[in-house]
Amino acid sequence: MRKRILSVILAGTLSVGVAAAGAVSVSATKNSDDTYTPSPNVDAKTYKFALPGAWTSDYWKNNENCVGIYWWDCVDEPKNVFTHDWPGYKVLTEKEAGVENLYSTPVPAEANQIIFSNHIDGGMPSQPDFNKDRFDAACQIKDTGAQYYSFMESDYYTKAIWKYVWDKAADAAEMDRVQWGTDESDMTDAEKNQVAAIYEVLLEEEIELEIPEFGKYAKNFFVETENGDGIAQSFDNMVYVVNLDPNTMTISTTIVPEGKITYGGDWFYYYGNGEYGVWPTKDLLKANTGVTFDEKGNPVLPEGSELVVDKYGTVNQVKTMKDGTKQNFMVAGNFTGKYFSDTTAPEAPSLPPAETTTGSGTTGTPTASPDPTSATGATKTASNSTSSNSANGSVATGDFSFAVVIFVVVAGAAGVFYFSRRKFNK
């Protein structure tokens, strides 16, 4: 059963530096430079991270100059390798000319959630050795799903992309393509029936989906077999880009009464030269959105469209006119320009009175941290949940569950059942 750690734990892991009991385990997973190499027989994916300039304080430059990666409830997890546990393994820059802030690391494929940080253990103001510069410099993303997206689970990946993928799946199954309607927000009942039939054939014939024109991402869309999620989108070799808009951040006061920011963001396809987008290649991006790029790598939109860039230079959106209706979706961006050069920390979101914002983007009454790296040292717990959307870090039930479609359409039965995603097998 997929496990999701309560978000309050993750705010605690950012700011707490309590050494775990026991000696460092003998393992091939911890290199001499504290980076990670998978243990023998551990299937791993490659995850990239674009470090924002706002995370590169003088303290970071003098003490870290790397990124941190943390996961839990999985093989090779940091707490079984380090005595210090948090902030986990070091991630070093990927060698690419002109790109200083791209980092890359293997991660066990079965890891359900990960946290990228700037590898600073912020400590707590209540600790005798508290260092305010260190505390202020510590940055991390929210607990982020590392498994896959199902149909339109992220707002950035529009129906246009999924229609393209399902058409390729129909070709692989040697079936008629779906007769897509004009609804761009969800699947119609007719469309659900057709994709369910395609999925049934993909399962029965054990067809492995591969889309050659996606290049290095040819196998990122795969037939999900464990949870009935239809076709799913894995994040192998994709880059996580932090969103510096305060509206995507949360402040946690559960572990640190003074409050600490956790950042949102999402996974994107990486084109090289700091450029990224929501289609697996730039050619497909241009062909399906009309977007081109200028000499600086900035997206240029077709006539009749408009670009919306937030003041932090991180989120580029296109509003295209179709039948008189504006469509708003993420297209492309570049993380080597303002995103990295601007080291001014974004203004923190305000905390609503009488409420505590937890690391997952929900609000509620503070609870004691069950994470072993917290000051309490209590036993870690987890709760079963519906699928997670890492675009905002919150629990997202969604309007469409492919598992329900398969259950009703293929099995011919009506009713409601509990659905919880686990790791994917591929």
N, C-alpha and C positions, 0 to 999 in steps of 0.2 A: 504494500500500500504506500502510495507516495506520501512522504512526510514533509511537513512544512514547519519549521521552527517559528515560534511566536516572534513577532518582529521586535519585541522588547529585548530579546536576547542579543540581537545584532547591534543595537545601540551600545549594549554592554561590551561586546567584543571590541568595539572601536576604542573604548576609553579605559578599559581595565587591563592592567598588566600584572596579573597574579600568576606566579609560576605554578605549573602543574606538578603534582607530586611524582616522584620516581625519576629514574634516569632516562636519558635519551635512548629510544629503542634502536636496535641495530637493524638498519634497513638500507636498501639501495636507493630509496626514494629521496633522501636528502643529500644533495651534493655539497661539496666543501664550501661553495659560495651561497649555500642556503636555497638554491633553486631546486626544482623538482624534476626528477626523472621517474617515470612509472615503474613500479615493481614488475618483475617478470610475470607474464600472462595477464597483465592488466590492460584492457582495451582503453585507449585514450583518444580524446579529441584535442584539437588545437584551438585555443581561444585567444583572440587578440584584444588589446585594450588601447584606446587613445587617451593619453594622459592630458587633462586640461591644464593650461598655464596657471589657473587659480589654485592648483594643488602643489605648485612648485615654489614654496616659500624658501627663504634663506635657511631655515632650520632643515628643511627637506634636502636642499642641495648640500649642506654640510654634513648631514648624518645618514641619508638614505640613498638618494639618486637612483631609485628603483620603484617598482610597483609591487604591491602585495596581492596574493591570491589565497583565499580561504574557502574551505568547504567542510562539511560535516556529515555524519551518518553515511559514510562511504569508505571505500578502501583508500589507503595511503593518506588519510586525513592528517592535517598538521598536528593535532593534539597527540597523535600516536608516534610522532617523529621528533617534535621539539619539546623541550621542557617549558618554553615560554608560550607555546600554543599560538595565540594571537600575536602578530598579524599574519601568521602563516608563511608560506613560501615566498621567496623573492622572485620577481619576474623582471628580466632584463630586456633592454631595448633590442628590437629586431634590426639587423643591419640592412638599411636601405638608404641610399643617397638622398639627402635633402629632407629626410623625415626623422626628426629627433624624438618624437613622442609616441612612437608605436612600439608596444610591448607584446610579447607572445610567449605562451606557455602551454605545455600539455596539461590536461585535466582528465581524471578518470571519466569515462563515458557514462558511468552510472551515477555521477554526482547530480543530485537533483537541484541543488541551490549553490550558488557561489557568491563571494563578495570580493570585488576588487577594491584595493585601498592604495594609499601612497606609502604603505608599509611603515607607518608610524603608530606606535602604541601610545595613545594620548595620555594614559594614566587618569587618575581622578583627583579633583581638587582636595578631597579629604585625605589623600595619601601624604605621608611626611615628605616624600621626595618629589612632590608635585612640581612640574615645570610648565609654566603657563605658555611659553613659546612652543613647547612640544605639544601641549594640549590643543592650542589654536591651529597648529600646523596639520594635525591628524585629519585625514579625509577618507571617506569610504562611500561606496554606493550602497543602496538598500539590498536586502536579500533578493537575489535575482535568479529566476528560473534558468537552468542550464540544459534542459532536456530538449524541448522542441516547442514550436507553435503549431497548433492545429488551425483549421480554417478561420481566417480573419481574427485570430486571437489578439494580434497586435494591430492597433489602428493604422500603423505605418504601412502594413502590407495589405493593400486593397484587394477588392474582389477581382480586379483586372489581372493581377498576378496569379491568383488562385484559379481563375478560369483558364489561363494559359497552361498551368500545370495539369489541371484535370483533362484538358484536351490532349496533352501528351500521354496521360495515363490511359485515356480511351484508345489512342493509337497503339500503345503497348499491349492492351488487352484485345486488340483487333475488334473493337466495338464502335458503334456510332458515337460521335462526339455529342456532348450535352447541348441541347437547344436552349442557349442562355437567353433569359428575358432581359428587360431593361432595368430591373431592380439592382442597384449597385450596393445596397446596404446589407443584404442577406440573401440566402438561397430561398427561392420559391419552393413550394411543395413539389412541383413538377421537376425542378432541378435536383432536389434532394432524392427523389425516386431514381433519377437517372445516374447520379453519382454513386448511390448505394448499389445499383446493379453493377457498375464498373468496379467498384471496390470488391464486391463479392467475387468477381472473376479474378481480380488481382490476387486475392487471398487463395482461392481454390487452385490457381495455377502457379502460385508462389512466384509471381513476377516481381523482379527487382527493378524498380523505377530508376531510369537514368536518362538525363536530358543533356545530350552532348553540347548543345549551344550554350549551356550554362557554364562551360569551361571548367575551372577548378571546383565549381560548385555543382557539377553534374549530378552528384548523388546526394545533395543536401535535402532534396525533397524525396521522401521515401514512404513506402507502404507501412503504416504503423499497424503492428499485428497484436500487440499485447492488450491494448485498451479500446480497440474499436474506434480509433480517432481518424480513420480514413487515411488521407495523405497528410504527412506532417513535415515540418520544415526544421531541420536540425541547424545548429549554429557552428558547425565545424568550419574552422578557418575564417569565421566572420569576426568583425570588430565591434566591441562594445564602446559606444560613444556616450559620454556623460552629457546630460542636459543641464545647463547652468541657469535655466529659468527657475526662479524661486517657487513658482507654482508647482514644479515637479519635485521639490524637496520636502522633507519632513524634519521636524525638530523632535527629538526624543528627550524626555526628562525622566524616564523611568529609572535608568541607572545613574545618569548624571543629572542631578537637580538643576544645574546651570543650563542644561540643554546642549545638544550637539546635532549638527546637520547630518542627515544621510541623503545622498543624491540619487535622482532617477536617471533614466537613460534608456537605450535600447540597442539591439543587435542590428548590424548592417553589413551588406556585402562590401568587401574592400577591393578597389580597383587599382591601387598603387598610387604613389605620389600624394598620399594623404587624402585621396578622394574616396568617397563611399556613397552608397545609395541602396535603394530597395529592390532593384533588379539585379540579378547575378552578374551581368556584364554591362559596360557602358553602352555597347552597341544596342543591347536590348532596351536599356533605359531610354536611349534616343528614339528607337523605333516605336516604343509603346507610350511615350509621354511627349515626344517632340522636343525634349530638352537637349541642348548642346552645352559645351563648356568653352569658356574663354581661355586666354593664355595663362591666366592665374588659377585655373581649375574651378572657377565659380560657375554655377549653372546658369545658362541663358535660356529663357523660356520662349516658346513660340508666340506669335502675335495673338492677342486675345486672352493671354494668361497673365497672371501677376505673381510675383515672388514675395513671400512674407518671411522676413528674417528677423528673429528676435534680437534685442539689443546686445545680446551676448555673442551673436554670430554663430549660434550652434544649430538651430533648427531651420531648415529651408523647406518651405511648403509651396505647393503649386495649387492655384485655383483655376481650373480649366472650365471653359464654357462648353456644355454639352446639352443641346436641346433647351438652351436658356437657363440651365441649372448649373450652379457653381459646385465643383467637386473640390474638396480640400484634402490633400494627402501629401505625405512626405515623399520627396524625390531624391535629393542628393545633397552632399555637402563636402567640405574640406576641413580637416582638423589640423592643418599645419599653419594656417594663417592666424586670424584673430583668436581663434579658439585656444591656441597655444601661446601666442605672443602676449596676450593680455593676462597678466598675473594678478590683477585686482580681484579679490574674492567677491562673489556676488552677494548682494544683500540677502541676509537670512530671512526666511518667511517668519511672520509673527505667529506666536502661539495663542490660540483662542483662549479666553479666560475660562477657568474651571474645567478645562479639558487638557488631556495629555495626548500629544500626537506620537504614535509609536512608529517604529521603523518601517512598517508595511503600508503606511499611508492611511491607517484607520485611526479613529479616535476612541478613547474610552478611559476607564479607570486604570491607573498604574497597577501593575502586578509585580511580584518579586521575580527577579530573574532566575530561571532554572539552569542557566548555562554554567558549566564548570569553570569558565574563565572569569566569572563575575566575582565580586567581593564576597558574596554569600557562599559560593562554592557548592551550591545545591546540585542535585542530579538533573541533567538535561531531560526535558520532556518534549513531546511533539504532538501536534494535532492533525488528524486527517482533514483534508480540505478539498474543495474543488480546484480547478486549474488556476495557475497563477499567470498573470499578465505582467511581464517585467517592464512593460512600458511605463507603468506607474507603481509597481511594487505591491499592488494590493491584490487581494483575493478576488478573482473575477469568475462569476458563474457563467456569464455569457448567455446570449439568446439562442445559440445553436449548439447542440451537442451531437457530434457525428455518431457517437455510440448509440444514442437514442434512435437516430434515423435507421441505423442498421438493425437495431433490435426490432423496431416496428415494421420497417419496410421488408427486410429480408426474411425475418422470422414470421412475419405476419401477425404479430401479437401486439396488443395495445396495453399501455400501462406506463408507469413511471418506476424507475429503479435508480439506486444510488450509483454514481459514477465518480471514480477518483483515479486520476492518471498516475501511473508509475513511470519508471524509466522505460526507454524504448530499447528494443532489441533490433539489431540490424546486421 
